[in-house]
Amino acid sequence: MKKYCAVLLALLPLTALAYPIDVEKDIDGVKVDYTTYDTDRDIGSITLNNYGDVAAQCKVSFRNGPEAPRVRRVLVPAKKSVDATAKFNREIIKLRIALSCKPE
């Protein structure tokens, strides 16, 4: 029984699905914060929270290696939050997100 437990504990790191996410932000004149999620092995997402009194027009660019970037343009109303998601053809090893927001 101890051998089975040892093998099971040794395999735990293989089940981890998390990948690193880097965010480059360029936020001009708006109070926007973000939270990133590794939703699935080929899906990445970000939640944008607008804490200001002005709506924010944001452009989110998801990059995963050699694939073409997935660009999402979202309007984040004042005091609200919005989700942006991108699905890739390949498994994500490292996700890079470029976030650019301006007041509307």
Backbone hydrogen bonds, N-H to C=O, Kabsch-Sander energy under -0.5 kcal/mol:
donor,donor_aa,acceptor,acceptor_aa,energy
5,C,1,M,-2.0
6,A,2,K,-2.2
7,V,3,K,-2.3
8,L,4,Y,-2.4
9,L,5,C,-2.4
10,A,6,A,-1.8
11,L,7,V,-1.4
12,L,8,L,-0.6
12,L,9,L,-0.5
14,L,11,L,-1.0
15,T,11,L,-0.6
15,T,12,L,-1.5
16,A,13,P,-0.9
22,D,95,L,-2.7
24,E,97,I,-2.9
25,K,23,V,-0.6
26,D,99,L,-2.6
28,D,26,D,-0.6
28,D,101,C,-2.4
29,G,27,I,-0.6
32,V,30,V,-1.0
33,D,49,N,-2.6
35,T,47,T,-1.7
37,Y,45,S,-2.7
39,T,37,Y,-1.0
40,D,43,I,-1.8
43,I,40,D,-0.7
44,G,86,A,-2.3
45,S,37,Y,-2.0
46,I,84,A,-2.6
47,T,35,T,-2.9
48,L,46,I,-0.5
48,L,82,V,-3.2
49,N,33,D,-3.1
49,N,47,T,-0.5
50,N,48,L,-0.5
50,N,80,K,-2.8
51,Y,31,K,-3.2
51,Y,49,N,-0.7
52,G,31,K,-0.6
56,A,76,V,-2.6
57,Q,102,K,-3.0
58,C,56,A,-0.6
58,C,74,V,-3.1
59,K,100,S,-2.8
60,V,72,R,-3.5
61,S,98,A,-2.4
62,F,60,V,-0.5
62,F,70,R,-3.2
63,R,96,R,-2.9
67,E,64,N,-1.4
70,R,62,F,-2.4
71,V,69,P,-0.6
72,R,60,V,-3.2
74,V,58,C,-2.4
74,V,72,R,-0.5
76,V,56,A,-3.2
76,V,74,V,-0.6
79,K,50,N,-0.6
79,K,52,G,-0.7
80,K,77,P,-1.6
82,V,48,L,-2.2
84,A,46,I,-2.5
86,A,44,G,-2.6
88,F,42,D,-3.0
92,I,41,R,-3.4
95,L,20,P,-2.4
96,R,63,R,-2.6
97,I,22,D,-3.2
98,A,61,S,-2.5
99,L,24,E,-3.3
99,L,97,I,-0.6
100,S,59,K,-2.2
101,C,26,D,-2.1
102,K,57,Q,-2.0
104,E,55,A,-2.4
